[in-house]
Amino acid sequence: MKMKYIALLAVFIGFTACNDPEDVIPERMMVEMEEPIRLTSGSADFSTYVALGNSLTAGFTDNALFVAGQQNSFPNMLSTKFAIAGGGAFSIPFTNDNIGGLLAGGTQLPGFNPRLVFGGAGPVPLSDVIGPVAPTTDIALNNPAGPFNNMGVPGAKSFHLLAPGYGNLGNVSLGLANPYFVRMTGSTPDASVLELAMAQSPTFFTLWIGNNDVLGYALSGGDGTNPITPGDGPPGVGFDQTYGALIATLAGGGAKGAVANIPYVTSIPHFTTVPHNPLDPTNPSFGPLIPTLNGIFGQLNQVYDFLGVPERAIEFSSTAASEVVIRDETLTDLSAQIAGVLGASPAFPAFVQSFGLPVEAAPLVAGLLGSTYGQTREATEDDLFVLPSSSVIGTVNTDAVAALIAQGLSQELAGQFSVEGITFPLVDKWVLLPTEQAEIKTAIDSFNATIATAASGAGLAFVDANTLLQQLAAGGVTDGDFTLTANLVTGGGFSLDGVHPTARGYALIANQFMKAIDATYGSNFELSGSLLNIGDSPTNYSPALQ
């Protein structure tokens, strides 16, 4: 009997030796036998994490800062993962509501409005959907108590992080302080962002700054009202030395950190959504006017031919979408020449009379046409248009109407010659010309070289946000089961302002930071399965969000 059992055992051993474990052990039991990989921080210390930056750090989204957006900021998402690996508490200067917008002593601050929501066809103010709204966050009355771990300040440029008094309420009316930062400074109103961050003795930091150093110029259409930060100059003036000072201070005490570079801002949907040819001939407000418009511009086009610049001709199609008319300050100003040619034309007085004007008005009209179309052309696909231009194109410019009436034209005629993008060329603030786009790219490339050098020199983790955005714009980025693109509304990556990410977009960014931290400090966020499931974060917020 013993020999029989020994023989059976030998057969069983031989059978199992010829098979892999998964062939004889049920899959469920194999899963239960696997030990989960524990999240470790590597050489990083997350016990005191401080995040510095601008609106992208604060959680700005849908053109506002509000509680839900702040909760879904990428630093707050990171802090929840850091906490598993020894990270401490993460304090945020929360606003008072999910409306967005800021008050100062009960008065709405210009430029700090309630959030945008989806109105069925596109982004609209919250009040358009739910009726009047009343923001409750007042920088003069109810600021929270710090210190704060999220030091992201919407609107901040690199040098603002060093600026004393940038959070002083008394400086807001002078344009020297940021209303959002006023909420963070408390009893030290003249402390800088960097000083308040360092007062917490951070063991780990993230720094994502520099976007606004070029974005402000882009958002203003490159009209010069918000210039690009110079590269050269001492800390607090030039980007290079300012960034170097920030890194030297943050990392000087031994803190580890992660930094991100600056995306090519012209690839965001704020600049890629409005087409260069939005004039639809089937639009009843535009289509029937095309023959008349082409008759008027036909006179001007003859002048362009005579002056040797036929490429400036303006003509609208009755069968296809037409380009808008823009002012291009890089063109030679032919105002005087146009007025002169028209004034010398024997046919021009009759043209003037066709508008119900007396012959004596011919010199006046010649001068007005010259000044209006001396530096104009039709847009091309190389021009970019800021998102707000979509609500301007085809509307009547009231300032232009008033100016023409002051010159002696009737209100009706003045209105006809003041239609934005059609008879009144779009001015610089609505358009980014190729030359302006080149300025932006040159600055970003220079700033990014500075960021990469500083990060490498200090041994910091580096997130290539520029490449990430280019991938979003080129077709999309897949993370887990979700693919995000850079399309406005439908892409999932960008919020309704076309500049800032959605909550899901911020989750994607947080994952990029964790991967970079893994690569530099030997942590294992990715290997341990601790990255965020970006699908857990929304792509839009309900108008009824409380």
Secondary structure, DSSP 8 states (H G I E B T S, - for coil): -HHHHHHHHHHHHHHHHTS-HHHHS-HHHHHHHS-------TT---SSEEEEESHHHHT-BTTB--HHHHHTSHHHHHHHHHGGGT---------S-SSB--EETTEE-TT--B-EEE-SSSEEEHHHHH-------BTTT-------SEEE-TT--GGGGG-TTTT-GGGGGGT-S-HHHHHHHTT-TT--HHHHHHTT--SEEEEE--HHHHHHHHHTTT-SSS----SSSSTTTSHHHHHHHHHHHHHHTS-EEEEE----GGGSHHHHSS-S--B-TT-TTTGGGHHHHHHHHHHHHHHHHHTT-GGG-----SSS-B--EEE-TTS---HHHHHHHHHH-TTHHHHHHTTT--GGGHHHHHHHHHHHHTTEEE--TT-EE-GGGGGTTTSB-HHHHHHHHHTT--HHHHHHT-BBTTTB-B-GGGEE-HHHHHHHHHHHHHHHHHHHHHHHHHT-EEE-HHHHHHHHHHT-EEETTEEEBS-TTTSBSB-TTSSSB-HHHHHHHHHHHHHHHHHHH---TTTTT-S--GGGS-S---TT--
